[in-house]
Amino acid sequence: MDHAPASPEIAHTHVAFEDGIALECGVVLKRLVVAYRTYGRLNADRSNAILICHALTSDQYVAETHPLTGRPGWWETVVGPRLPVDTDRFFVICANVLGGCMGSTGPKDPRDTDTVESWGIDFPPITIRDMVHAQKRLIDHLGIGRLFAVVGGSMGGMQVLEWAATFPASVFAAVPIASAAYHSAQNIAFNEVGRQAIFGDPDWFEGRYQAHGVIPARGLAVARMVAHITYLSEQALTRKFGRRLRGGQTLSLFGDRFEVESYLQHQGSSFVLRFDANSYLTITRAMDYFDLAADHEGNLSRAFAGTPTRFCIISFSSDWLFPTADSRAIARALNRAAANVSFVEIASDKGHDAFLLDEPDFHRTLAGFLAGCAEHAGLAA
Amino acid sequence: MDHAPASPEIAHTHVAFEDGIALECGVVLKRLVVAYRTYGRLNADRSNAILICHALTSDQYVAETHPLTGRPGWWETVVGPRLPVDTDRFFVICANVLGGCMGSTGPKDPRDTDTVESWGIDFPPITIRDMVHAQKRLIDHLGIGRLFAVVGGSMGGMQVLEWAATFPASVFAAVPIASAAYHSAQNIAFNEVGRQAIFGDPDWFEGRYQAHGVIPARGLAVARMVAHITYLSEQALTRKFGRRLRGGQTLSLFGDRFEVESYLQHQGSSFVLRFDANSYLTITRAMDYFDLAADHEGNLSRAFAGTPTRFCIISFSSDWLFPTADSRAIARALNRAAANVSFVEIASDKGHDAFLLDEPDFHRTLAGFLAGCAEHAGLAA
C-alpha cells in the first residue's frame, strides 16, 4: 500500500521560544514551538484563563472545526458559550502537547535549525512534566500568572495533576477527568501492542519512514484499533454493534463481516491520515513513564503537600482503562495532603470515552465545580 | 526478519476418515484427520470417557509434555491421577480442533489428495459446530456411544455447549468453563485487531506465506500479545509486573523497558514458533461466528429443550473476556429449559486464564461435580 505522508503542512497558530527547552531526559531542544488555540476573552486582570490539556491523540482544536479532518472540535460538547467550560465567561487555552504533530515541537520537525531532516525516531523521550513545562512557557508568554483552572481527561488529566504538583501557585482549580497518577501495567501492555504493530510495519523503516516518503499506515492503524477498544466499554460496543453483520449471512473468513470490524478499521485508517507514528510512540511512552508518586518518594500525597489548589476528581463507572479506583487513589492522596478535593464517579456505560460524549451528569458536575471556584476566586459572573 | 516455517512436522496420533466431512459453509473436505491424545483407560462398558475441548491456541497435549515446545501439558493441574479430572477413574480424550495446526485437518494441510500445495488462506471457514462434528467422528470411531462428560474452557466451553445442543443423548454431563453462548462485540473487536496485525505483516503474502518459506511472525506475535492481555486481569498484571523496569532508570523510547513489555514480547515470539497464522485466523473466525441462540431462533433455551445432560457452568470473577454475566445467561437459559444445572462463580483475580491456573476452589468445584455425576451415572468409584 502506498500512502502519502500524514498531516500535510498546515499553518498552526503558535509561539516559538528561541531559547529552547531542557527536557527531563537531559536533552536540550534548541527551539521550542508551542501551537495553541484560544476561545473567549482574557479579562482585564488575566484571572479567567482555563487551560485545557488534551489526550493522547487529540490536539488544540478543542471547540472549532479541525483544519485537517474538517470534523468538529473534540470537546465541543463541553467548551463553548454557555457550556460547562463557558467561553462567554472564561478564556480557554489549549496547546498541542510537546512531542505532538499538530504544530508543537515534535518528531516531524527538523532536528536542527540548519537542516530539513526531521527528528523522526531520534526525537528525545518526552515526559508529562516536559509537556507541562512547555505549556507553562505559553502561559507565561500570554502574561497569565495564575490559571483559574486546568482541566483535562485521560492523558490530559495526567497533565492536570502534574500542573498542580509542579506549579501549585499557578493553578487555582484542577479537574483531572478519567485519569490516573500513574499508568498501570495493563495500560503499558496495550500501548506496547500498538508500538509493536508499528515496528512490524514494512513501511516503518526503523522510524525513518518520512525519508522514504511513506508512513507505517497499517501498523499505526492496528495501534489505533486496539487503543480504541480500550476507550469504549463492552456495553457500549454491544449497544452500538452487537453481532450485526454487514451484508449477507454467508460464512466468510475475510471481509468486514461484523459491523464492529468495519467500524474499527475505519477508526484505524482515518487516524493514520492525521497522526504521525513517531509522535504516537513519543506520547504513549510519556504516558507509560508517568508515575507522579514515584517522583515524590513513592508518596502521592507529597506531590500535593500544602497545595492551595481546589481539586475535582471525576471518573466514569464503566471506564476500564482508567478505572474509578485510580481516581479514588488520587482523591485519597489529596485528602492526606489536606487539600480541598471533591471526587465524583459518574454513572455511565460508555467507557473511558464518556468524557468526550454527551454525559449530562458529568457536564453538570464540571459546570458546578467551576462556578463554585469562580465564586471563591472572586471572578465576576 | 527470517523465520523458519512454524511447527516442524511431528507425527501426531490421529485417525483419518477417508469419507471426509461436510462443513456448515457447504464445502466438503474430502478427507478428515482428527489428531488426539488419550489418558487413563476406557472401562468395559465404555461409560467413563471424558472429552476435553481445548481453547483457541491450545491443543490435544493436555496432560503430557508438549512434543513441540517441550513444556508441560496445558491442563496438568486439572487432568491426571487423583486430579479433578481423575485419569485413574476416567478415560480422557482430547482432539486437536478442526482447523488447527497440531495434526487435525487445517490450513497447513494439502488442499487435495493429489497435491502438496497447502490450503493456506483458502481453507474453508470452520464453525464451532464443525469442530464438534469432527470430534463426534472420533468418539464414534472409539466406540463410545455416550460421553460421561464434555469439559472445556473458553472456546472449549463453546464446544461443550455445542456438544450438549447437537448431541444431547451423547453427553451425560457438560462443564463449560469461562465461556459464553456467543462471542461479544468486544471479543470480535480484539480478534479483528489480531487479524489486521497479521494481514499487515510483510511476510503475510496474502496468506500464501508457506509457499514463500516464511511466516508472518511479527503480525502473529502482535495478535498473540493483544489476546494475551485479555486473558489476564489488571490485578494479575499489576501483581506480576507492576511498573517494574528492566535494567536502569534512564528514560528511553525503545527497548523492553518495563517488565510487562518484555513478558508480552516473549509471549508473542514464542507463540509464532508453534502456531500457524492461517489456523489462528480460521479459529478466531469460528469463535466470532459462534452464537448458539441465533442457531435456535434467537432463543438459547431452545438449544437445550428437553436436554438430559447435567450442566455445571463455571465462571471467574475477574474474567473480563468471558465475564460472569455470560455464564449466568447460559445458566438462565438452561433453567428456562428445565435442565439440571448448577452455576458457580469462582472468586479469583487472575482473569480469564484462571481456568488454566492453580485455583483450588475451581478444582474442588469441578471434582465435586464430576464425582456427583459419576454416582448418578452408576460409575464405579
HADDOCK unambig.tbl for C-alpha pairs under 7 A between the chains (distance, minus, plus):
assign (segid A and resid 25 and name CA) (segid B and resid 251 and name CA) 6.14 0.50 0.50
assign (segid A and resid 125 and name CA) (segid B and resid 251 and name CA) 6.64 0.50 0.50
assign (segid A and resid 125 and name CA) (segid B and resid 252 and name CA) 6.11 0.50 0.50
assign (segid A and resid 125 and name CA) (segid B and resid 253 and name CA) 5.62 0.50 0.50
assign (segid A and resid 184 and name CA) (segid B and resid 242 and name CA) 6.96 0.50 0.50
assign (segid A and resid 184 and name CA) (segid B and resid 243 and name CA) 6.97 0.50 0.50
assign (segid A and resid 185 and name CA) (segid B and resid 237 and name CA) 5.86 0.50 0.50
assign (segid A and resid 185 and name CA) (segid B and resid 238 and name CA) 5.56 0.50 0.50
assign (segid A and resid 185 and name CA) (segid B and resid 241 and name CA) 6.68 0.50 0.50
assign (segid A and resid 185 and name CA) (segid B and resid 242 and name CA) 5.36 0.50 0.50
assign (segid A and resid 185 and name CA) (segid B and resid 243 and name CA) 5.95 0.50 0.50
assign (segid A and resid 185 and name CA) (segid B and resid 260 and name CA) 6.51 0.50 0.50
assign (segid A and resid 186 and name CA) (segid B and resid 234 and name CA) 5.60 0.50 0.50
assign (segid A and resid 186 and name CA) (segid B and resid 237 and name CA) 6.19 0.50 0.50
assign (segid A and resid 189 and name CA) (segid B and resid 260 and name CA) 6.37 0.50 0.50
assign (segid A and resid 189 and name CA) (segid B and resid 261 and name CA) 6.10 0.50 0.50
assign (segid A and resid 190 and name CA) (segid B and resid 226 and name CA) 6.97 0.50 0.50
assign (segid A and resid 192 and name CA) (segid B and resid 261 and name CA) 6.32 0.50 0.50
assign (segid A and resid 193 and name CA) (segid B and resid 222 and name CA) 6.10 0.50 0.50
assign (segid A and resid 193 and name CA) (segid B and resid 225 and name CA) 6.34 0.50 0.50
assign (segid A and resid 193 and name CA) (segid B and resid 226 and name CA) 6.14 0.50 0.50
assign (segid A and resid 196 and name CA) (segid B and resid 222 and name CA) 6.57 0.50 0.50
assign (segid A and resid 197 and name CA) (segid B and resid 197 and name CA) 6.52 0.50 0.50
assign (segid A and resid 197 and name CA) (segid B and resid 222 and name CA) 6.22 0.50 0.50
assign (segid A and resid 200 and name CA) (segid B and resid 201 and name CA) 6.63 0.50 0.50
assign (segid A and resid 200 and name CA) (segid B and resid 218 and name CA) 5.75 0.50 0.50
assign (segid A and resid 200 and name CA) (segid B and resid 219 and name CA) 6.87 0.50 0.50
assign (segid A and resid 201 and name CA) (segid B and resid 200 and name CA) 6.63 0.50 0.50
assign (segid A and resid 201 and name CA) (segid B and resid 201 and name CA) 6.39 0.50 0.50
assign (segid A and resid 202 and name CA) (segid B and resid 202 and name CA) 5.62 0.50 0.50
assign (segid A and resid 218 and name CA) (segid B and resid 200 and name CA) 5.75 0.50 0.50
assign (segid A and resid 219 and name CA) (segid B and resid 200 and name CA) 6.89 0.50 0.50
assign (segid A and resid 222 and name CA) (segid B and resid 193 and name CA) 6.09 0.50 0.50
assign (segid A and resid 222 and name CA) (segid B and resid 196 and name CA) 6.56 0.50 0.50
assign (segid A and resid 222 and name CA) (segid B and resid 197 and name CA) 6.21 0.50 0.50
assign (segid A and resid 225 and name CA) (segid B and resid 193 and name CA) 6.33 0.50 0.50
assign (segid A and resid 226 and name CA) (segid B and resid 190 and name CA) 6.97 0.50 0.50
assign (segid A and resid 226 and name CA) (segid B and resid 193 and name CA) 6.13 0.50 0.50
assign (segid A and resid 234 and name CA) (segid B and resid 186 and name CA) 5.58 0.50 0.50
assign (segid A and resid 237 and name CA) (segid B and resid 185 and name CA) 5.85 0.50 0.50
assign (segid A and resid 237 and name CA) (segid B and resid 186 and name CA) 6.19 0.50 0.50
assign (segid A and resid 238 and name CA) (segid B and resid 185 and name CA) 5.55 0.50 0.50
assign (segid A and resid 241 and name CA) (segid B and resid 185 and name CA) 6.68 0.50 0.50
assign (segid A and resid 242 and name CA) (segid B and resid 184 and name CA) 6.95 0.50 0.50
assign (segid A and resid 242 and name CA) (segid B and resid 185 and name CA) 5.36 0.50 0.50
assign (segid A and resid 243 and name CA) (segid B and resid 184 and name CA) 6.97 0.50 0.50
assign (segid A and resid 243 and name CA) (segid B and resid 185 and name CA) 5.95 0.50 0.50
assign (segid A and resid 251 and name CA) (segid B and resid 25 and name CA) 6.13 0.50 0.50
assign (segid A and resid 251 and name CA) (segid B and resid 125 and name CA) 6.58 0.50 0.50
assign (segid A and resid 252 and name CA) (segid B and resid 125 and name CA) 6.07 0.50 0.50
assign (segid A and resid 253 and name CA) (segid B and resid 125 and name CA) 5.67 0.50 0.50
assign (segid A and resid 253 and name CA) (segid B and resid 282 and name CA) 6.92 0.50 0.50
assign (segid A and resid 253 and name CA) (segid B and resid 285 and name CA) 6.51 0.50 0.50
assign (segid A and resid 260 and name CA) (segid B and resid 185 and name CA) 6.50 0.50 0.50
assign (segid A and resid 260 and name CA) (segid B and resid 189 and name CA) 6.37 0.50 0.50
assign (segid A and resid 261 and name CA) (segid B and resid 189 and name CA) 6.10 0.50 0.50
assign (segid A and resid 261 and name CA) (segid B and resid 192 and name CA) 6.31 0.50 0.50
assign (segid A and resid 282 and name CA) (segid B and resid 253 and name CA) 6.97 0.50 0.50
assign (segid A and resid 285 and name CA) (segid B and resid 253 and name CA) 6.53 0.50 0.50
